[in-house]
Amino acid sequence: MRTVWVSFDTIGRDCLEAAAEVGAEIVGVVTLPGPIDPNRSGQCAFDDVAARFDAALIETRDVNALETLNEIRKVEPELIFVVGWSQLVHEPFLALASEGVFGMHPTLLPRHRGRAPIPWAILSGLARTGVTLFEIVDPTADSGAIVGQVEVPVSTEETATSLFASLAAAHVAVIRELLPQLLERSAPRVPQDAKRASSWPKRSPADGIIDWETRAPYLYDWVRAQTRPYPGAFTFLGDEKVIVWGARPVELVGAAAAGTIVGLEGERPVVACGEGGLLLEEVETSAKLAVGVRLG
């Protein structure tokens, strides 16, 4: 089937490659115009892959814009996949593909629709998450009929980095398993149970600020949920920003005001929390982190 791929990130690109390998005819690639934004997690270029498949490269910041729709219409898509795109698609877009528009979401729908699924999975303490391939039939988020899912375990020491890698691999596995069924017109469509749906809200980089009055085990979750490829948990020493990429909870002897650096393990500071302490295993800052100074 003539397939258009809409994506700006590395997961979407990997899925596009897998789709072509299992038989999709890639006739168009819709992506963001360059240059790559270093603040947009996972963004990558698609011009080379579009050229390799002799597919039309359509660069846009608004997938619902009339000029974008007209460019997609020119390649006469039968299937459209929206994988790694932060904008909801509207009715005129959905009418472009004769065999349907499909999306992927890195949770087990209908649970956990919405934004920032990798950080929220860790912050929520999930033992498992997954990837869902679903049909997009209206402008609401992540609500269409489910074609299939794959589960992904979440370990007690999972980081955003490791979970991102696991979910990226799961996306590709789903494409390899289920896209052939879509091409054969034999894929299932299982309606979601709206009564069991839940949603996660959008997160911004500013949401990563550390509240040192929090218990140390939760701050451990806080840091690992927002580490690379995301902007990171952070605090301040005076006006200097301190990004915490890695940390672990430790026991403290004695009392200290939350946010105070109470000791060093080598060059790594130990910070008093609302309860317990947090060893900062990897930080990024120009500030001098010395015993006795207070972060916050």
DRENDO-1510 file (C-alpha; in Angstrom, 1 decimal, always signed):
<recs>
REC; n; res; u; v; w
REC; 1; MET; +0.0; +0.0; +0.0 .
REC; 2; ARG; +1.1; +3.6; -0.7 .
REC; 3; THR; +2.1; +4.8; +2.7 .
REC; 4; VAL; +2.9; +8.3; +4.1 .
REC; 5; TRP; +4.9; +8.6; +7.3 .
REC; 6; VAL; +4.5; +11.5; +9.7 .
REC; 7; SER; +7.3; +11.8; +12.3 .
REC; 8; PHE; +10.1; +14.0; +13.6 .
REC; 9; ASP; +11.9; +11.6; +16.0 .
REC; 10; THR; +14.2; +8.7; +16.1 .
REC; 11; ILE; +11.5; +6.2; +17.1 .
REC; 12; GLY; +9.4; +7.2; +14.1 .
REC; 13; ARG; +12.3; +6.9; +11.8 .
REC; 14; ASP; +13.1; +3.4; +13.1 .
REC; 15; CYS; +9.5; +2.4; +12.6 .
REC; 16; LEU; +9.5; +3.8; +9.0 .
REC; 17; GLU; +12.5; +1.7; +8.2 .
REC; 18; ALA; +10.8; -1.4; +9.6 .
REC; 19; ALA; +7.6; -0.6; +7.7 .
REC; 20; ALA; +9.4; -0.5; +4.4 .
REC; 21; GLU; +11.1; -3.8; +5.2 .
REC; 22; VAL; +7.8; -5.6; +5.8 .
REC; 23; GLY; +6.2; -4.3; +2.6 .
REC; 24; ALA; +4.9; -0.8; +2.9 .
REC; 25; GLU; +5.5; +1.4; -0.1 .
REC; 26; ILE; +6.8; +4.7; +1.4 .
REC; 27; VAL; +5.6; +7.4; -0.9 .
REC; 28; GLY; +5.8; +10.4; +1.4 .
REC; 29; VAL; +7.5; +11.5; +4.6 .
REC; 30; VAL; +6.1; +14.4; +6.6 .
REC; 31; THR; +8.5; +16.0; +9.1 .
REC; 32; LEU; +9.6; +19.2; +10.7 .
REC; 33; PRO; +11.8; +21.6; +8.8 .
REC; 34; GLY; +15.4; +21.8; +10.0 .
REC; 35; PRO; +17.6; +22.6; +11.6 .
REC; 36; ILE; +17.4; +20.0; +14.4 .
REC; 37; ASP; +16.2; +21.6; +17.7 .
REC; 38; PRO; +18.5; +20.4; +20.5 .
REC; 39; ASN; +15.6; +21.1; +23.0 .
REC; 40; ARG; +13.2; +18.7; +21.3 .
REC; 41; SER; +13.9; +15.2; +22.6 .
REC; 42; GLY; +14.7; +12.7; +19.9 .
REC; 43; GLN; +14.3; +14.9; +16.9 .
REC; 44; CYS; +16.2; +13.7; +13.8 .
REC; 45; ALA; +16.4; +14.3; +10.1 .
REC; 46; PHE; +14.4; +12.4; +7.5 .
REC; 47; ASP; +15.7; +13.8; +4.2 .
REC; 48; ASP; +18.1; +11.0; +3.6 .
REC; 49; VAL; +15.6; +8.2; +4.3 .
REC; 50; ALA; +13.0; +9.9; +2.1 .
REC; 51; ALA; +15.5; +10.1; -0.8 .
REC; 52; ARG; +16.4; +6.5; -0.3 .
REC; 53; PHE; +12.8; +5.4; -0.8 .
REC; 54; ASP; +12.2; +8.0; -3.5 .
REC; 55; ALA; +9.4; +9.4; -1.3 .
REC; 56; ALA; +8.2; +13.0; -1.3 .
REC; 57; LEU; +9.7; +15.0; +1.6 .
REC; 58; ILE; +7.1; +17.3; +3.1 .
REC; 59; GLU; +8.4; +19.7; +5.7 .
REC; 60; THR; +5.8; +21.4; +7.9 .
REC; 61; ARG; +5.2; +22.8; +11.4 .
REC; 62; ASP; +1.4; +22.3; +11.0 .
REC; 63; VAL; +0.3; +18.9; +9.7 .
REC; 64; ASN; -3.3; +20.2; +9.4 .
REC; 65; ALA; -2.4; +23.3; +7.2 .
REC; 66; LEU; -4.0; +23.4; +3.8 .
REC; 67; GLU; -0.7; +23.5; +2.0 .
REC; 68; THR; +0.5; +20.4; +3.9 .
REC; 69; LEU; -2.8; +18.5; +3.1 .
REC; 70; ASN; -2.4; +19.4; -0.6 .
REC; 71; GLU; +1.2; +18.1; -0.7 .
REC; 72; ILE; +0.1; +14.8; +1.0 .
REC; 73; ARG; -2.8; +14.5; -1.3 .
REC; 74; LYS; -0.5; +14.6; -4.4 .
REC; 75; VAL; +1.1; +11.3; -3.4 .
REC; 76; GLU; -2.3; +9.5; -3.1 .
REC; 77; PRO; -1.7; +7.7; +0.2 .
REC; 78; GLU; -3.6; +4.6; +1.1 .
REC; 79; LEU; -2.2; +4.4; +4.6 .
REC; 80; ILE; -0.8; +7.1; +6.9 .
REC; 81; PHE; +1.2; +6.6; +10.0 .
REC; 82; VAL; +1.6; +9.3; +12.7 .
REC; 83; VAL; +4.5; +8.1; +14.9 .
REC; 84; GLY; +6.4; +10.7; +17.0 .
REC; 85; TRP; +4.4; +13.8; +16.2 .
REC; 86; SER; +3.2; +16.2; +19.0 .
REC; 87; GLN; +0.2; +17.6; +17.1 .
REC; 88; LEU; -3.3; +16.1; +16.9 .
REC; 89; VAL; -4.6; +15.5; +13.4 .
REC; 90; HIS; -7.9; +16.9; +12.3 .
REC; 91; GLU; -10.8; +15.6; +10.1 .
REC; 92; PRO; -9.4; +16.8; +6.7 .
REC; 93; PHE; -6.1; +15.1; +7.4 .
REC; 94; LEU; -7.9; +11.8; +8.4 .
REC; 95; ALA; -9.8; +11.9; +5.0 .
REC; 96; LEU; -6.5; +11.7; +3.0 .
REC; 97; ALA; -5.9; +7.9; +3.4 .
REC; 98; SER; -8.3; +5.4; +1.8 .
REC; 99; GLU; -7.2; +2.6; +4.2 .
REC; 100; GLY; -6.9; +4.6; +7.3 .
REC; 101; VAL; -4.6; +6.7; +9.6 .
REC; 102; PHE; -2.8; +4.9; +12.4 .
REC; 103; GLY; -0.8; +6.0; +15.4 .
REC; 104; MET; +1.4; +4.5; +18.1 .
REC; 105; HIS; +1.4; +5.4; +21.8 .
REC; 106; PRO; +4.0; +4.1; +24.3 .
REC; 107; THR; +1.4; +2.9; +26.9 .
REC; 108; LEU; -1.1; +0.1; +27.1 .
REC; 109; LEU; -4.2; +2.0; +26.0 .
REC; 110; PRO; -6.8; +2.9; +27.0 .
REC; 111; ARG; -4.8; +3.6; +30.2 .
REC; 112; HIS; -2.4; +6.5; +30.2 .
REC; 113; ARG; -3.3; +8.5; +27.2 .
REC; 114; GLY; -1.7; +11.9; +26.7 .
REC; 115; ARG; +1.7; +13.3; +27.1 .
REC; 116; ALA; +5.1; +12.4; +28.6 .
REC; 117; PRO; +4.4; +8.7; +28.9 .
REC; 118; ILE; +8.0; +7.7; +29.7 .
REC; 119; PRO; +8.6; +10.1; +32.7 .
REC; 120; TRP; +5.1; +9.5; +34.0 .
REC; 121; ALA; +5.5; +5.7; +33.8 .
REC; 122; ILE; +8.5; +5.9; +36.2 .
REC; 123; LEU; +7.0; +8.6; +38.4 .
REC; 124; SER; +3.8; +6.6; +38.7 .
REC; 125; GLY; +5.7; +3.5; +39.8 .
REC; 126; LEU; +4.3; +1.3; +37.0 .
REC; 127; ALA; +5.6; -2.3; +36.9 .
REC; 128; ARG; +4.8; -2.6; +33.2 .
REC; 129; THR; +3.9; -0.4; +30.3 .
REC; 130; GLY; +3.9; -1.0; +26.6 .
REC; 131; VAL; +3.2; +0.2; +23.1 .
REC; 132; THR; -0.2; +0.3; +21.3 .
REC; 133; LEU; -0.9; +0.6; +17.6 .
REC; 134; PHE; -4.3; +2.1; +17.1 .
REC; 135; GLU; -6.4; +3.7; +14.4 .
REC; 136; ILE; -6.9; +7.4; +14.5 .
REC; 137; VAL; -10.5; +8.2; +13.6 .
REC; 138; ASP; -11.1; +11.6; +15.2 .
REC; 139; PRO; -9.0; +14.6; +16.6 .
REC; 140; THR; -9.0; +13.3; +20.2 .
REC; 141; ALA; -5.8; +11.9; +21.7 .
REC; 142; ASP; -5.1; +8.1; +21.7 .
REC; 143; SER; -8.7; +7.0; +21.6 .
REC; 144; GLY; -9.1; +5.0; +18.5 .
REC; 145; ALA; -9.6; +1.2; +18.0 .
REC; 146; ILE; -6.6; -0.9; +19.0 .
REC; 147; VAL; -4.9; -3.0; +16.4 .
REC; 148; GLY; -2.4; -4.5; +18.8 .
REC; 149; GLN; -0.1; -4.1; +21.8 .
REC; 150; VAL; +3.1; -5.3; +23.2 .
REC; 151; GLU; +4.0; -5.1; +26.9 .
REC; 152; VAL; +7.3; -3.7; +28.3 .
REC; 153; PRO; +8.4; -4.4; +31.9 .
REC; 154; VAL; +9.5; -1.4; +34.0 .
REC; 155; SER; +12.3; -2.3; +36.5 .
REC; 156; THR; +12.6; -0.7; +39.9 .
REC; 157; GLU; +15.8; +1.0; +38.7 .
REC; 158; GLU; +14.5; +2.0; +35.3 .
REC; 159; THR; +15.7; +5.4; +33.9 .
REC; 160; ALA; +14.2; +7.4; +31.2 .
REC; 161; THR; +17.2; +6.5; +29.1 .
REC; 162; SER; +16.7; +2.7; +29.4 .
REC; 163; LEU; +12.9; +2.8; +29.2 .
REC; 164; PHE; +13.2; +5.0; +26.0 .
REC; 165; ALA; +15.4; +2.3; +24.5 .
REC; 166; SER; +13.1; -0.5; +25.5 .
REC; 167; LEU; +10.0; +1.3; +24.1 .
REC; 168; ALA; +11.8; +2.2; +20.9 .
REC; 169; ALA; +12.5; -1.5; +20.3 .
REC; 170; ALA; +8.9; -2.3; +21.1 .
REC; 171; HIS; +7.6; +0.2; +18.6 .
REC; 172; VAL; +9.6; -1.6; +15.9 .
REC; 173; ALA; +8.4; -5.0; +17.0 .
REC; 174; VAL; +4.8; -3.9; +16.8 .
REC; 175; ILE; +5.3; -2.6; +13.2 .
REC; 176; ARG; +7.0; -5.8; +12.1 .
REC; 177; GLU; +4.2; -7.9; +13.6 .
REC; 178; LEU; +1.1; -5.9; +12.7 .
REC; 179; LEU; +1.8; -3.8; +9.6 .
REC; 180; PRO; +1.7; -6.9; +7.4 .
REC; 181; GLN; -1.9; -7.5; +8.7 .
REC; 182; LEU; -2.8; -3.9; +7.8 .
REC; 183; LEU; -1.4; -4.4; +4.3 .
REC; 184; GLU; -3.4; -7.6; +3.9 .
REC; 185; ARG; -6.5; -5.9; +5.3 .
REC; 186; SER; -6.8; -8.5; +8.0 .
REC; 187; ALA; -5.8; -6.5; +11.1 .
REC; 188; PRO; -8.2; -6.4; +14.1 .
REC; 189; ARG; -9.8; -3.2; +15.3 .
REC; 190; VAL; -10.8; -3.5; +19.0 .
REC; 191; PRO; -12.6; -0.5; +20.4 .
REC; 192; GLN; -11.2; +1.0; +23.5 .
REC; 193; ASP; -13.2; +0.9; +26.7 .
REC; 194; ALA; -13.6; +4.6; +27.6 .
REC; 195; LYS; -14.6; +3.7; +31.2 .
REC; 196; ARG; -11.1; +2.4; +31.7 .
REC; 197; ALA; -9.3; +5.3; +30.1 .
REC; 198; SER; -6.9; +7.6; +31.9 .
REC; 199; SER; -4.7; +10.5; +30.8 .
REC; 200; TRP; -1.4; +12.0; +31.7 .
REC; 201; PRO; -0.8; +15.7; +31.4 .
REC; 202; LYS; +1.9; +17.4; +29.4 .
REC; 203; ARG; +5.2; +18.1; +31.1 .
REC; 204; SER; +7.6; +21.0; +30.4 .
REC; 205; PRO; +11.3; +21.3; +31.3 .
REC; 206; ALA; +10.3; +23.6; +34.2 .
REC; 207; ASP; +8.4; +20.7; +35.8 .
REC; 208; GLY; +11.8; +19.1; +36.6 .
REC; 209; ILE; +12.6; +21.3; +39.5 .
REC; 210; ILE; +13.6; +19.4; +42.6 .
REC; 211; ASP; +11.8; +20.0; +45.9 .
REC; 212; TRP; +14.3; +19.0; +48.5 .
REC; 213; GLU; +11.5; +18.6; +51.2 .
REC; 214; THR; +10.6; +15.4; +49.3 .
REC; 215; ARG; +11.6; +12.0; +50.7 .
REC; 216; ALA; +14.8; +10.7; +49.1 .
REC; 217; PRO; +13.4; +7.6; +47.5 .
REC; 218; TYR; +10.9; +9.7; +45.5 .
REC; 219; LEU; +13.6; +12.1; +44.4 .
REC; 220; TYR; +15.5; +9.1; +43.1 .
REC; 221; ASP; +12.4; +8.4; +41.0 .
REC; 222; TRP; +12.2; +12.0; +40.1 .
REC; 223; VAL; +15.8; +12.1; +38.7 .
REC; 224; ARG; +15.7; +8.8; +36.8 .
REC; 225; ALA; +12.3; +9.7; +35.2 .
REC; 226; GLN; +13.7; +12.9; +33.7 .
REC; 227; THR; +17.2; +12.0; +32.7 .
REC; 228; ARG; +18.4; +11.8; +29.1 .
REC; 229; PRO; +16.9; +12.1; +26.5 .
REC; 230; TYR; +14.8; +14.6; +28.5 .
REC; 231; PRO; +15.9; +17.9; +29.9 .
REC; 232; GLY; +16.7; +16.5; +33.4 .
REC; 233; ALA; +15.7; +17.2; +37.0 .
REC; 234; PHE; +17.4; +20.4; +38.3 .
REC; 235; THR; +18.0; +22.6; +41.3 .
REC; 236; PHE; +19.9; +25.9; +41.9 .
REC; 237; LEU; +22.9; +27.0; +43.9 .
REC; 238; GLY; +22.2; +30.8; +44.0 .
REC; 239; ASP; +21.5; +31.7; +40.4 .
REC; 240; GLU; +23.4; +28.8; +39.0 .
REC; 241; LYS; +21.4; +25.9; +37.6 .
REC; 242; VAL; +22.4; +22.4; +38.6 .
REC; 243; ILE; +21.1; +19.6; +36.4 .
REC; 244; VAL; +21.0; +16.2; +38.1 .
REC; 245; TRP; +21.4; +13.4; +35.6 .
REC; 246; GLY; +21.9; +10.5; +38.1 .
REC; 247; ALA; +21.3; +10.0; +41.8 .
REC; 248; ARG; +20.5; +7.4; +44.4 .
REC; 249; PRO; +19.1; +7.6; +47.9 .
REC; 250; VAL; +21.3; +7.1; +51.0 .
REC; 251; GLU; +20.9; +7.0; +54.7 .
REC; 252; LEU; +21.8; +10.1; +56.7 .
REC; 253; VAL; +23.0; +10.3; +60.3 .
REC; 254; GLY; +21.8; +13.5; +62.1 .
REC; 255; ALA; +19.5; +16.2; +60.9 .
REC; 256; ALA; +20.1; +19.0; +58.3 .
REC; 257; ALA; +17.9; +21.4; +56.5 .
REC; 258; ALA; +16.5; +20.0; +53.3 .
REC; 259; GLY; +18.7; +20.9; +50.3 .
REC; 260; THR; +21.9; +21.2; +52.3 .
REC; 261; ILE; +25.0; +19.4; +51.0 .
REC; 262; VAL; +26.0; +17.4; +54.1 .
REC; 263; GLY; +28.9; +15.4; +52.7 .
REC; 264; LEU; +30.9; +14.1; +49.8 .
REC; 265; GLU; +31.5; +10.7; +48.4 .
REC; 266; GLY; +34.7; +11.4; +46.4 .
REC; 267; GLU; +33.6; +14.5; +44.5 .
REC; 268; ARG; +29.9; +13.5; +44.6 .
REC; 269; PRO; +27.7; +15.6; +46.9 .
REC; 270; VAL; +25.2; +14.1; +49.4 .
REC; 271; VAL; +22.2; +16.3; +49.8 .
REC; 272; ALA; +19.8; +16.2; +52.8 .
REC; 273; CYS; +16.1; +15.7; +51.7 .
REC; 274; GLY; +12.8; +15.9; +53.6 .
REC; 275; GLU; +13.7; +12.4; +54.7 .
REC; 276; GLY; +17.0; +10.7; +54.0 .
REC; 277; GLY; +19.7; +11.9; +51.6 .
REC; 278; LEU; +20.4; +11.9; +47.9 .
REC; 279; LEU; +23.8; +11.1; +46.5 .
REC; 280; LEU; +24.2; +13.1; +43.3 .
REC; 281; GLU; +26.1; +10.7; +41.0 .
REC; 282; GLU; +26.1; +12.9; +37.9 .
REC; 283; VAL; +25.5; +16.6; +37.8 .
REC; 284; GLU; +26.0; +19.4; +35.2 .
REC; 285; THR; +26.8; +22.8; +36.5 .
REC; 286; SER; +29.4; +25.5; +36.8 .
REC; 287; ALA; +28.6; +26.0; +40.5 .
REC; 288; LYS; +30.9; +24.8; +43.2 .
REC; 289; LEU; +29.1; +22.1; +45.2 .
REC; 290; ALA; +30.7; +22.1; +48.6 .
REC; 291; VAL; +29.7; +20.8; +52.0 .
REC; 292; GLY; +27.5; +23.3; +53.9 .
REC; 293; VAL; +26.0; +25.0; +50.9 .
REC; 294; ARG; +22.2; +24.8; +50.3 .
REC; 295; LEU; +20.5; +24.0; +47.1 .
REC; 296; GLY; +17.0; +25.1; +46.1 .
</recs>
